[in-house]
Structure formats: structure tokens, C-alpha cells
Amino acid sequence: MKLTANQIAQMVQGEVVGNGEVEISDVCTIEDGKQGCITFLYDKRYLQYLPHTRASVVLLSRSLEFEGSTSATLIMVDNARAAVAMLLKMVEEVLAPKRRGIEQPVFIASDVEVPEDAYVGAFAYIGKNVRLGKGVQIYPQVYIGDDVEIGDNTVLYAGVKVYHHCKIGNNCIIQAGAVIGADGFGFEADNTGVNQKISQVGIVVIEDDVEIGANATVDRAMMGKTIVHNNVKIDNLVQVAHSVEVGEGTVLCAQVGIAGSSKVGAHCILAGQVGMAGHIEVVDNCILGAKTGVPGSILKSGVYLGSPAQPISEFKRCIAVFRNLPELRRLVRELQSGKK
């Protein structure tokens, strides 16, 4: 597929600076640009590459001030990252078009109706009373337990496991190896001290437009529901425990762990390796920086860092003191010894 800079500019509502008839047929990074490719630039830290890039076309955010020269044709847009996301979606549709049909061998229970525009890959297992929406994409080796509901246009990539009675909404993407609805981690010691399993009889409900990364896990509730609300984005290797609720539009980055019965509000960002204790709440519009530990509820919106979590302004003051600890220790020792 070849497009000119003028055609791309029209698609992304951009302004061409340079040769609008130059053609592109591939995408690349700004550092590794090559002729015939388009790239993007939205972060000023990468402006240094623009004069030297060999990319034919560069999508450039208008907010960046570039006064140098470049051989590339520029397309000025309000948000280069959003513009390239639109283009990459088109590329994906060409490289990996939506599949249709049922491959063999598979197991599909006799009472399951597979829509005509759906795809079921080889070695998939679909249990009894499963309801599949229009256009679903079920890749090879997916397991879908009894009484599961999957909405329209949802994609389950290879090796996904969805346990019985769980519900997944429309337009969701579940990446390879994710597990939805495994038992929550519930045990209670008996009078001899032996841990006995507490049956987990709840379900998982995943609403619309959710993406769940590779090898992430969302556990079923002990009773009731574990709920992931609309437009939540979950990275690879994230653990969402039993009876957790994740609010609309929230982002959970890699290796986040949320313990049982906790609630994360809407439009939050939990950066990599954030850990939340159980039975607590984080309110809407919070950002928790990488490795933040949350032992108790956070009831005021804001940015938090550290373990235990604290507002970013307090955390910065603590870090400033921490950096000076060796010098402070030396001064204390001198005072203790009577030195001036």
C-alpha cells in the first residue's frame, strides 16, 4: 500500500511542509528512518534526530519548535502520536486482516451458535451454553468455559483462558496467555493450622473496549463480581485479584498487583510494579508512580510516589533528605564525638 504525503495529511487533518507527492509504503522510528517510510515526532527529546533522519515523511506535533532543516517532508498535526496511531491501525488491518471461519480440529459444544462472521482457530475449546457476539476472533488454543458470554468484535488471542460464567463485553482485546476467571487466592487455616481452600463462586465481568495484556490475570470473585469497567487498559503480567473493581478509563501498567476486594477509581494510572493491599480504595484521577506501595486507602486525587505512598511533593522532600544521609551521618558522628 502506497500513499502520498498529501493523502496522509488529508487523513490526519495535517499541513504538509515540503514535497507533498513523496510516497511512503512503510513505517519506521525517527532514529532508524529510511526512504519510503513515515515516522512521527511528538517529544522534544527526539528533535535531534530530525535533521538527519532518512525517513521520507515525518508527522510532527505543532507544539514542537523546529528551526533547523531536514530532507523529510513534514506533516504538521496537533498530536503526532494520535495521528500515527490512526495510520498504524490502517497498517494493522492490511497486515493482519480480520479472519473468518472455523478451523479444524476444534471442540465447540453442540448448543453454541458461532456467528457467520466469527473466527475460531484450531484447537480452541468452547464449552456449553457459551454466547458469542458478532465478529468475535478466537485464536488457536483458546479455552472458553461453560456459560461464558463474549461480546461483539472481541478478540481472544492464542492461549487465552476464560473460566466458566465470566462475561466479556464488546470490542475487547485479550492478549495471548491471559487468564480470566481463575480462582481468587482464598484460604483459611483450620483448627490444626492447615490452610483450607475457600471456594471462589463469583465471576469476572469485563465491560466494553477493555484491553488485557499477555499473561495478565483477572481472578474471579469469592462471591459476587470482579469488575473491570469500560475502556480500562491492562498491561502484560498484571494481577487483578478477586472481588477487585477497576474504574472506567484506568490504566494498569506492567507488573501491577492489586490485592483482593480493593477498588481503583476511574481515570487512574498505576505505573509499573505498583502494589495495592487488599480491602482499600484509590479514588478517581490518581497517578501512582512506579513501584509505589499502597497499604491504605488514598481518598484525594493527585500524584503519589514511594512506599508507603505519599503525595509527590512530600516524596520529593524525603528524597532530598535521603540523598544527603551520608553527609548528615558524618555531621552527627562529629557532634557526638565533640568535634567542631
LINMOQUI-V878931 format. One record per residue. N is the residue number from 0. RES is the residue in one letter. SS is DSSP state (H for helix, E for strand, C for the rest). NEAR is the number of other C-alpha atoms within 8 Angstrom. Layout:
N;RES;SS;NEAR, N;RES;SS;NEAR
This chain:
0;M;C;3, 1;K;C;6, 2;L;E;9, 3;T;E;11, 4;A;H;16, 5;N;H;9, 6;Q;H;8, 7;I;H;10, 8;A;H;12, 9;Q;H;8, 10;M;H;7, 11;V;H;9, 12;Q;C;7, 13;G;C;12, 14;E;E;9, 15;V;E;13, 16;V;E;9, 17;G;C;7, 18;N;C;8, 19;G;C;10, 20;E;C;7, 21;V;C;10, 22;E;E;10, 23;I;E;14, 24;S;C;10, 25;D;E;7, 26;V;E;7, 27;C;C;11, 28;T;C;8, 29;I;C;14, 30;E;C;6, 31;D;C;9, 32;G;C;14, 33;K;C;10, 34;Q;C;8, 35;G;C;11, 36;C;E;14, 37;I;E;15, 38;T;E;14, 39;F;E;12, 40;L;E;14, 41;Y;C;11, 42;D;C;7, 43;K;H;7, 44;R;H;5, 45;Y;H;10, 46;L;H;10, 47;Q;H;6, 48;Y;H;9, 49;L;C;9, 50;P;C;10, 51;H;C;7, 52;T;C;14, 53;R;C;10, 54;A;C;16, 55;S;C;16, 56;V;E;15, 57;V;E;14, 58;L;E;15, 59;L;E;14, 60;S;E;12, 61;R;C;9, 62;S;C;5, 63;L;C;9, 64;E;C;5, 65;F;C;5, 66;E;C;4, 67;G;C;5, 68;S;C;5, 69;T;C;9, 70;S;C;9, 71;A;C;11, 72;T;E;15, 73;L;E;12, 74;I;E;14, 75;M;E;13, 76;V;E;14, 77;D;C;8, 78;N;C;10, 79;A;H;14, 80;R;H;9, 81;A;H;7, 82;A;H;11, 83;V;H;11, 84;A;H;8, 85;M;H;9, 86;L;H;8, 87;L;H;8, 88;K;H;8, 89;M;H;8, 90;V;H;8, 91;E;H;9, 92;E;H;9, 93;V;H;7, 94;L;H;6, 95;A;C;6, 96;P;C;7, 97;K;C;6, 98;R;C;7, 99;R;C;10, 100;G;E;9, 101;I;E;9, 102;E;C;8, 103;Q;C;7, 104;P;C;7, 105;V;C;12, 106;F;E;8, 107;I;E;9, 108;A;C;9, 109;S;C;5, 110;D;C;7, 111;V;C;13, 112;E;C;6, 113;V;C;6, 114;P;C;9, 115;E;C;8, 116;D;C;9, 117;A;C;14, 118;Y;E;13, 119;V;E;14, 120;G;C;13, 121;A;C;12, 122;F;C;11, 123;A;C;15, 124;Y;E;12, 125;I;E;13, 126;G;C;12, 127;K;C;12, 128;N;C;10, 129;V;C;15, 130;R;E;10, 131;L;E;13, 132;G;C;12, 133;K;C;11, 134;G;C;12, 135;V;C;15, 136;Q;E;15, 137;I;E;14, 138;Y;C;15, 139;P;C;12, 140;Q;C;12, 141;V;C;15, 142;Y;E;12, 143;I;E;13, 144;G;C;14, 145;D;C;12, 146;D;C;12, 147;V;C;15, 148;E;E;12, 149;I;E;14, 150;G;C;13, 151;D;C;12, 152;N;C;12, 153;T;C;15, 154;V;E;12, 155;L;E;13, 156;Y;C;15, 157;A;C;12, 158;G;C;12, 159;V;C;16, 160;K;E;11, 161;V;E;13, 162;Y;C;14, 163;H;C;10, 164;H;C;11, 165;C;C;14, 166;K;E;12, 167;I;E;12, 168;G;C;14, 169;N;C;13, 170;N;C;12, 171;C;C;13, 172;I;E;12, 173;I;E;13, 174;Q;C;14, 175;A;C;12, 176;G;C;12, 177;A;C;15, 178;V;E;14, 179;I;E;14, 180;G;C;14, 181;A;C;11, 182;D;C;11, 183;G;C;12, 184;F;C;6, 185;G;C;9, 186;F;E;8, 187;E;E;8, 188;A;E;9, 189;D;C;8, 190;N;C;5, 191;T;C;5, 192;G;C;6, 193;V;C;7, 194;N;E;8, 195;Q;E;8, 196;K;E;7, 197;I;C;8, 198;S;C;7, 199;Q;C;11, 200;V;C;9, 201;G;C;11, 202;I;E;14, 203;V;E;17, 204;V;E;11, 205;I;E;12, 206;E;C;14, 207;D;C;12, 208;D;C;12, 209;V;C;16, 210;E;E;12, 211;I;E;13, 212;G;C;14, 213;A;C;12, 214;N;C;12, 215;A;C;15, 216;T;E;14, 217;V;E;14, 218;D;C;16, 219;R;C;19, 220;A;C;18, 221;M;C;14, 222;M;C;9, 223;G;C;9, 224;K;E;12, 225;T;E;17, 226;I;E;12, 227;V;E;14, 228;H;C;14, 229;N;C;12, 230;N;C;12, 231;V;C;15, 232;K;E;11, 233;I;E;14, 234;D;C;14, 235;N;C;12, 236;L;C;12, 237;V;C;16, 238;Q;E;11, 239;V;E;12, 240;A;C;18, 241;H;C;16, 242;S;C;16, 243;V;C;17, 244;E;E;12, 245;V;E;13, 246;G;C;16, 247;E;C;12, 248;G;C;12, 249;T;C;14, 250;V;E;12, 251;L;E;13, 252;C;C;14, 253;A;C;12, 254;Q;C;12, 255;V;C;15, 256;G;E;12, 257;I;E;13, 258;A;C;14, 259;G;C;13, 260;S;C;12, 261;S;C;15, 262;K;E;12, 263;V;E;13, 264;G;C;15, 265;A;C;12, 266;H;C;12, 267;C;C;14, 268;I;E;12, 269;L;E;13, 270;A;C;14, 271;G;C;12, 272;Q;C;12, 273;V;C;16, 274;G;E;12, 275;M;E;12, 276;A;C;12, 277;G;C;9, 278;H;C;9, 279;I;C;12, 280;E;E;12, 281;V;E;11, 282;V;C;12, 283;D;C;11, 284;N;C;11, 285;C;E;15, 286;I;E;11, 287;L;E;12, 288;G;C;13, 289;A;C;10, 290;K;C;12, 291;T;C;15, 292;G;E;12, 293;V;E;12, 294;P;C;9, 295;G;C;7, 296;S;C;8, 297;I;E;8, 298;L;C;7, 299;K;C;6, 300;S;C;9, 301;G;E;8, 302;V;E;10, 303;Y;E;14, 304;L;E;15, 305;G;C;11, 306;S;E;9, 307;P;C;8, 308;A;C;11, 309;Q;E;10, 310;P;E;10, 311;I;H;9, 312;S;H;6, 313;E;H;8, 314;F;H;12, 315;K;H;8, 316;R;H;8, 317;C;H;8, 318;I;H;8, 319;A;H;8, 320;V;H;8, 321;F;H;7, 322;R;H;7, 323;N;C;8, 324;L;H;8, 325;P;H;7, 326;E;H;7, 327;L;H;8, 328;R;H;8, 329;R;H;8, 330;L;H;8, 331;V;H;8, 332;R;H;8, 333;E;H;10, 334;L;H;9, 335;Q;H;7, 336;S;C;6, 337;G;C;6, 338;K;C;6, 339;K;C;4
